[in-house]
Amino acid sequence: MEAKVLRACWRWRNYPPGHEGGGARADAEVLLNAAGRQLVVGMGGVEEEVLARALPSWGKEDAKLRAGAGDPVGLWRTGGAVAGPVAFGCRLCAVRRTGASVRVVRYTPRWERVCVRHGRWLLDADANQPLEHLDLRGLPEVVAAQRRWTRVVRRAVRAGIEPERVFALAQAVVARWWEQAYGWEREKIWPWRLHQVAGGDAGGDLEWWRIVGRDAVVFPEVVAVADALLDPAMAELVWADSGAGRPRALPADGMFCRSLGERLGRSWLGPLAATDHGGPLIGWMGSVIRLRRGAGGPPGYDNDPWWLRQEHRAATMSGQLRVMGKDKKAPGSGTMWRAAVSAEQRRLITSTLDSVQEQLLQLRGVHSGPTADVARRLLRGLGHSAGLIENAWKRTALAAVNGGVPLEEVARWVDMPVEVLSQMLTADRQEEDS
């Protein structure tokens, strides 16, 4: 049966979900009421108990399905809102099992995205982009990392920790490094892998490939970091770095971060990780230290090493692509600056802007206060905010140029003549060198 003929068997309460720019979503999911489910059973000849095991959405209820209980009713939802992350399945596996080359989507956690049989990384199905998979045949370490993840899961379960939380924290740590790696001259592994998954050269659309290829490229490091964070010996190094019974500030050359860098094959990474204050890794270390000292108080997020702040969670591919699309529609508008700076910078800039807004209200007479004093504070606040934002985009532009993005393209992003941008970046480099 054709899809449109099959859909006519149910009464639909809404329309299939689509992307912002148009086009149907690959991760569209269907919820059915009891009568609608019985219709599927009768059509397919498969028992309802079997379908309930095979289909995560089977049996999910919704208030909109209750009206007209005697009629077969259907409701459209996005997969991520029903049962978790949705990825494309491997078409070659589908051919092998069914004899038909069709698009397949599956509920698949982010640590099970490798088709080991065919050497493919299966991409998220919720993003508006054309690829279903990335070729991993030249990257055996990514395939091997998925096999190692099984060991990490066993270690997490033995420690009484949910593997999902371990993976989310490790991914947040590595994704943060991924964003910083634009300025890491000694980082050679990730650029090479990125070019591999891009078919040999990602230079034509580097920023797009950095979004689409990130999860596959960094997956071995995510598994290695997760394994390290679960290792009691590594927690002992954190305790020793903190001074143990004699508290002190965590050193830039601490044993934990140095050991972590060595595990990742990057002996130079330790000091960079140790001085990344405000990131998820330092947060995990702080929780480990507080628990060891017995200073964490009652159970809660502040003494839970696996609790991950919302602002530290790794951005999804679909979210990043939406930001890129909006920025291309309005280049140089400055409306997307939040996506280009770290969480700490966002909080600092936003806090300053909120303070300036409050002072502006005072200037307008909403609150009392000498107008001249308020105006001076307002100008100082605006100058500080402008400086923060200027520094943020300068660092982003400099990192982009260092990472191989043509200067002309960066100039177009920031809506500035190439000559002016070149002079500013040269002066910025000289200032850093001095």
C-alpha positions in Angstrom: 0.0 0.0 0.0 1.1 3.5 -0.7 1.7 5.7 2.4 -1.1 8.1 1.5 -3.6 5.2 1.1 -2.5 3.7 4.4 -2.9 6.9 6.3 -6.5 7.3 5.1 -7.4 4.4 7.5 -7.1 6.6 10.5 -8.5 9.9 11.6 -5.6 12.3 12.2 -5.6 15.0 14.9 -2.7 17.0 13.3 -0.3 17.1 10.4 3.1 15.4 10.0 5.8 17.5 11.6 8.2 19.3 9.3 11.4 21.3 9.4 11.4 25.1 9.7 12.5 25.6 6.1 9.9 23.1 4.8 10.1 19.4 4.1 9.0 16.4 6.2 11.0 15.2 9.2 12.6 11.8 9.0 12.0 11.3 12.7 8.2 11.8 12.5 6.5 9.3 14.8 2.8 8.2 15.1 0.7 7.6 18.3 -2.5 5.5 17.9 -5.4 5.0 20.1 -6.7 1.5 21.0 -8.9 1.2 18.0 -6.0 2.5 15.8 -3.7 -0.1 17.2 -6.2 -2.9 16.6 -6.4 -1.8 13.0 -2.6 -2.3 12.6 -2.9 -5.7 14.2 -5.6 -6.8 11.8 -3.8 -5.4 8.7 -0.4 -6.9 9.5 -1.3 -10.1 11.2 1.2 -9.5 13.9 0.2 -9.9 17.6 -0.1 -6.8 19.7 2.4 -8.1 22.2 5.0 -8.4 19.5 4.3 -5.0 18.2 4.5 -3.6 21.7 8.1 -5.0 22.0 9.1 -3.8 18.6 7.7 -0.3 18.5 8.7 2.1 21.4 5.7 4.3 20.6 3.2 1.5 20.8 0.8 2.1 23.7 1.9 5.7 24.3 -1.1 7.8 25.2 -2.1 11.4 24.5 -5.1 13.5 25.5 -5.8 14.2 21.9 -6.4 10.5 21.2 -9.2 10.1 23.7 -11.9 11.9 21.6 -13.8 9.5 19.4 -12.5 6.4 21.3 -14.4 4.0 19.0 -12.7 5.3 15.8 -9.1 4.6 14.8 -7.3 7.8 15.6 -3.7 8.8 14.9 -1.5 11.6 16.1 1.8 12.9 14.8 4.8 13.6 17.0 8.6 14.0 16.7 10.5 10.9 17.7 12.7 12.7 20.2 9.6 13.8 22.1 8.3 10.2 22.3 11.1 7.8 23.1 14.5 9.4 22.8 17.2 10.1 20.2 16.4 8.9 16.6 19.0 8.0 14.1 19.0 6.7 10.6 19.5 2.9 10.2 22.0 1.3 7.9 20.5 0.8 4.5 22.9 -2.1 3.7 21.7 -3.9 6.9 18.1 -3.3 5.7 18.8 -4.8 2.3 20.4 -7.8 4.0 17.4 -8.4 6.2 14.5 -7.4 3.9 15.8 -7.3 0.4 14.7 -3.7 0.0 16.8 -0.6 -0.1 14.7 1.8 2.0 15.3 4.5 4.4 15.2 3.3 8.0 15.0 5.2 11.2 15.6 3.8 14.7 15.6 4.9 18.3 19.3 4.6 18.9 21.3 6.1 21.8 24.3 8.2 20.8 26.8 5.6 21.9 25.4 3.0 19.4 25.7 4.9 16.2 28.4 2.7 14.5 27.3 0.0 12.1 30.2 -2.4 12.8 29.4 -4.6 9.9 29.6 -1.9 7.2 31.8 0.7 8.9 29.2 3.5 9.0 28.4 6.2 11.5 24.6 6.6 11.6 23.6 10.3 11.9 20.8 11.9 13.8 17.5 11.8 11.9 16.0 15.0 13.4 18.3 17.4 11.4 17.4 19.0 8.1 20.4 17.7 6.2 20.8 15.1 3.3 23.2 12.6 4.7 22.2 9.4 6.5 25.6 8.1 7.5 29.4 8.9 7.5 31.9 6.4 6.1 34.2 5.0 8.8 36.1 2.5 6.7 39.3 4.7 7.1 38.7 5.2 10.9 38.9 1.8 12.6 39.5 3.5 16.0 35.9 4.8 15.9 34.5 1.3 15.3 36.7 0.0 18.1 35.5 2.7 20.5 31.9 1.3 20.3 33.2 -2.1 21.3 35.1 -0.5 24.2 31.9 1.3 25.3 30.4 -2.1 26.3 33.2 -2.4 29.0 32.5 1.2 30.2 28.8 0.3 30.6 29.7 -2.7 32.7 31.9 -0.6 34.9 29.2 2.1 35.3 26.6 -0.5 36.3 28.9 -2.0 38.9 29.4 1.4 40.4 25.7 2.1 40.5 25.8 4.9 37.9 23.5 5.2 34.9 25.6 4.8 31.7 23.5 7.5 30.1 24.8 10.1 32.6 28.4 9.0 32.2 28.2 9.3 28.5 26.5 12.7 28.7 29.2 14.1 30.9 32.0 12.7 28.9 30.5 14.0 25.7 30.1 17.5 27.2 33.7 17.5 28.2 35.0 16.5 24.8 32.5 18.7 22.9 33.8 21.6 24.8 37.4 20.7 23.8 36.1 20.4 20.2 35.0 24.0 20.2 38.3 25.1 21.7 40.4 23.0 19.4 40.2 25.6 16.6 43.1 27.3 18.4 45.1 24.2 19.3 48.0 24.1 16.9 49.2 20.7 18.3 45.8 19.0 17.6 46.3 16.8 14.5 44.1 13.8 15.1 40.6 15.5 14.9 41.3 17.5 11.7 42.6 14.3 10.0 39.5 12.3 11.0 37.2 15.2 10.0 38.7 15.2 6.5 38.3 11.4 6.4 34.5 11.4 7.1 34.1 14.3 4.7 35.4 12.1 1.9 38.9 13.4 1.9 38.6 17.2 2.2 36.2 19.2 4.5 37.7 22.5 3.4 34.9 23.4 1.0 32.4 23.7 3.8 34.5 23.3 7.0 32.0 24.7 9.5 29.2 22.5 8.2 31.4 19.4 8.4 32.5 20.4 11.9 28.8 20.2 13.0 27.8 17.1 11.1 31.1 15.1 11.7 31.7 16.1 15.3 30.1 13.1 17.1 31.8 10.6 14.9 35.2 12.3 15.0 35.4 12.7 18.8 33.7 9.4 19.7 36.9 7.5 20.7 37.9 10.4 23.0 34.4 10.4 24.6 34.7 6.7 25.4 38.2 7.2 26.8 37.1 10.1 29.0 34.0 8.1 30.3 36.3 5.2 31.1 38.7 7.6 32.9 36.0 9.3 35.0 34.8 5.9 36.2 38.3 4.8 37.2 38.8 5.0 41.0 42.5 5.5 40.5 41.8 8.7 38.5 39.5 10.0 41.3 42.5 9.4 43.7 44.6 11.7 41.5 42.0 14.4 41.8 42.0 14.1 45.6 45.8 14.3 45.6 45.8 17.3 43.3 43.4 19.1 45.7 45.9 18.7 48.5 44.0 15.9 50.1 43.8 16.8 53.8 45.4 20.2 53.1 43.1 22.0 50.7 44.7 24.0 47.9 43.7 25.3 44.4 43.9 22.7 41.7 47.3 23.1 39.9 47.7 23.6 36.1 50.1 20.7 36.0 48.0 18.4 38.2 48.4 14.6 38.0 44.8 14.0 37.0 44.6 16.2 33.9 48.1 15.1 32.9 47.1 11.4 33.1 43.9 12.2 31.3 45.8 13.8 28.4 48.1 10.8 28.2 45.2 8.4 28.0 43.9 10.4 25.1 47.3 10.3 23.3 47.7 14.1 23.9 50.4 14.7 26.5 50.0 18.5 26.0 46.3 18.5 26.8 46.6 18.3 30.6 47.3 22.0 31.3 44.6 23.2 28.9 42.0 20.9 30.6 43.2 21.9 34.1 42.8 25.7 33.4 39.4 25.4 31.7 37.6 26.8 34.7 33.8 26.7 34.7 33.7 23.7 32.4 32.1 20.3 33.1 35.4 18.5 33.8 36.3 21.0 36.6 32.8 20.7 37.9 33.2 16.9 38.1 36.5 17.3 39.9 35.0 19.7 42.4 32.2 17.2 43.2 34.7 14.4 43.7 36.7 16.6 46.1 33.6 17.7 48.1 32.4 14.1 48.5 35.8 13.0 49.6 36.0 15.8 52.2 32.5 15.2 53.4 31.6 18.8 52.7 29.0 18.2 50.1 25.9 18.5 52.3 22.7 16.5 51.7 22.3 14.6 48.4 21.9 17.0 45.5 23.4 18.3 42.3 26.3 20.1 44.0 27.8 16.9 45.3 26.8 14.6 42.4 29.8 14.2 40.1 27.5 13.0 37.3 25.1 16.0 37.4 25.5 18.0 34.3 24.4 21.7 34.0 22.1 22.5 31.1 24.6 25.0 29.7 27.3 22.4 29.6 25.4 19.8 27.6 26.8 19.2 24.1 24.8 21.0 21.4 23.0 18.7 19.1 23.6 18.6 15.3 20.1 19.7 14.5 20.4 22.7 16.9 23.8 23.8 15.5 22.6 23.5 11.9 19.5 25.7 12.8 21.8 28.3 14.3 24.0 28.2 11.2 21.0 28.5 8.9 19.7 31.6 10.8 23.1 33.2 10.8 23.4 32.8 7.0 20.1 34.4 6.6 21.2 37.4 8.6 25.0 37.5 8.4 26.8 40.1 10.6 23.6 41.0 12.4 25.1 40.0 15.8 21.9 38.1 16.7 23.7 34.8 16.9 26.6 35.8 19.1 25.5 33.4 21.9 26.3 30.4 19.8 29.9 31.6 19.3 30.9 32.1 22.9 31.3 29.8 25.9 28.7 29.4 28.6 30.7 31.4 31.0 31.1 34.3 28.5 27.3 34.2 27.8 26.5 34.5 31.4 28.9 37.4 31.9 27.7 39.3 28.9 24.0 38.6 29.6 24.5 39.7 33.2 26.2 42.9 32.1 23.5 43.6 29.6 20.8 43.0 32.2 22.5 45.5 34.5 22.7 48.1 31.7 19.0 47.6 30.9 18.2 48.2 34.6 20.3 51.4 34.5 18.5 52.5 31.3 15.2 52.2 33.1 16.6 54.5 35.8 17.7 56.9 33.1 14.2 57.0 31.8 12.9 58.0 35.2 11.4 54.6 36.2 13.7 54.7 39.3 15.1 57.6 41.2 18.7 58.7 40.9 20.7 61.6 39.5 20.5 61.4 35.7 24.2 62.2 35.1 25.4 59.4 37.4 23.0 56.9 35.8 24.1 58.0 32.4 27.8 57.5 33.3 27.1 54.0 34.7 25.1 53.2 31.6 27.9 54.2 29.3 30.5 52.3 31.3 28.2 49.2 31.2 27.6 49.5 27.5 31.4 49.9 26.9 32.1 46.8 29.0 29.5 44.7 27.2 30.7 45.9 23.8 34.3 44.9 24.7 33.2 41.4 25.8 31.3 40.8 22.6 34.1 42.2 20.5 36.7 40.0 22.2 34.4 37.0 21.8 33.9 37.4 18.0 37.6 38.3 17.6 38.6 35.0 19.2 36.1 33.2 17.1 37.3 34.8 13.9 41.0 34.2 14.7 40.3 30.6 15.5 38.4 30.2 12.2 41.3 31.6 10.2 43.8 29.5 12.1 41.6 26.5 11.4 41.7 26.9 7.7 38.6 29.0 6.9 39.4 31.5 4.2 39.8 35.1 5.4 37.2 36.3 2.8 34.6 33.9 4.2 35.3 35.0 7.8 35.0 38.6 6.7 31.6 37.9 5.2 30.4 36.3 8.5 31.3 39.4 10.5 30.2 41.8 7.8 33.6 43.6 7.6 36.0 44.4 4.7 38.8 41.8 4.3 41.6 44.4 4.7 40.1 45.8 8.0 39.6 42.3 9.4 43.1 41.3 8.5 44.6 44.3 10.2 42.6 43.7 13.4 43.5 40.0 13.5 47.2 40.8 13.0 47.1 43.4 15.8 45.4 40.9 18.0 48.0 38.2 17.3 50.8 40.7 18.1 49.1 41.7 21.3 48.8 38.0 22.4 52.5 37.3 21.5 53.6 40.3 23.5 
